[in-house]
Amino acid sequence: MKVSKQYIKKARVEMIPLIDVIFLLLVTFIFFTMSMAIHRGLPVQLPSSSTAQIERKDFVDVTIKEDGTLYLDKKEMTLSELAARLTVLHRESPEMRVLISGDKKASYELIVSVMDAVKKSGIPGVSLETEWKK
């Protein structure tokens, strides 16, 4: 029995569905890596900024709540205790940075006082955490 050439098809891989699957995997990977941000502080209502840059290095988190309470990595302390603890941390790790997460309703004076305490302790880098505004 002879089969004519018009009925014989060569096997081939369709590229469009393959590209769609690869693109879906890429988007999923990007989405999950962006949502894996490490946040060590307490939840506060952050002020928003459209030009904020995300920078996550070796840092400690100072949280300032609306009522003025201060936390260093979720441990409550006073401003003088914070300054002393930051000085000790700077001696242990000179490259350490401080990330200040201040509630948007917190006192501006308190935020400046915390930044002043960080600078007096010798820590070279201070960042203010904000919420990204679209």
N, C-alpha and C positions, 0 to 999 in steps of 0.2 A: 504494500500500500504506500503510495506516494503522497507526501504532504506538500502542498504548494508553498512557495516562499512567502506569500502574502499573509499566511496564518502564523508564521513563526515570528515571535517578538523577542528581542533581546532584553534581558533583565537589566534594570537600571535603578539607581537610587534617586529618589525625588529630593531635590535640595531645598525647596521652599518649606516643607514641614520640618525638616531638620534645622533650618535656620530659625524657624519659629520656636522650636523647643530650646535651642541654645540661648536665644534672646530671653525667653521666659526664665530660664535658670540664672542668667546673668542678672536680670532685674530682681529676682528673688534673693540672690546672694547680696546684692547691694543694699536692698531693703533691710535684711536681717543684720548686716554688719553695722548699718547706721543706727539701728535701734538697740545696740549692745553697749551704749554709753554707760560708764561706771559713775554712779552718783553716790558719794559717801555721806552727804549732808542730810539734813532734815528737809521735809517738803515745805517750801515757802512760795509765795506768789512773787515771782521774779519780774522785774521791770523788763520791758521789751526793747529790742534794738535791731535795726535792719542791717547794721554793718558789723555786728559782733563776729569775731573769729573764734572758732572752736580750737582750743589748744589743751590737750590732755597729756601732761607729763607727770613726773613724780611730784605730788602735791598733797597738802593737807587741806581740809575743808573747814572754813570758819563760817558758821551760819548765824545770821542775825535775824531773830524773829520780830514780828510786829510790835510786841510788848517790850522789846529791848533786851531780851535774854540772849546771851552769847553761848555758842556751842563750838567746841573744837572736836571734829570727828564724832559728833553726837554726844559729847560729854559736856554738860553745862558747867560754865565757869564765869568768873568776873573778868573785867578788863585787865586788872593787874595780874591775875592768875594766867590769863591768856598770854600776856607779854612775857612772863617768866617761862611758860611752857614753850613758846615759840623760840625763845633764845636757846633753850636746851635742845630743841629739835634742830635748830640751825647748826649747832655745834656737832650734832650727830651726823647730819647730812647737809653739807654746805650747798648742794645744788637743789635742795628742796624749794618748792614754790608754794604759795598760798592762794587758794581759790576762795574768794569771799562771796557767799550766797546770801544776799540781804533781801529781806522782804521789801516789796516796793512801798509799803507804808511805814517802814522802819525809819528811825530818826537819822537824818543826814549827818548830824553831828556825831552820832555813834559810829556810823560807817567810816567817817573820817578819822575818828579816834582809833578804830581798829586798824585802819591803814597805817596810821602813825605808829602804832604799837608794832606792826609787822616790820616797818622800815627801821625802827629803833632796835629790833632784835637782830638786824643784819641780813635778813632774808632778801635776796636780790630781786625776786619777781613776785608781783602781786597781780592777780587777775580778778575781775568782777564778773560773776556769772550773771548772764541775762537770758531772757527767753527770746528766741529768734522770731522776729516779726516779718511776716511775708509781705 
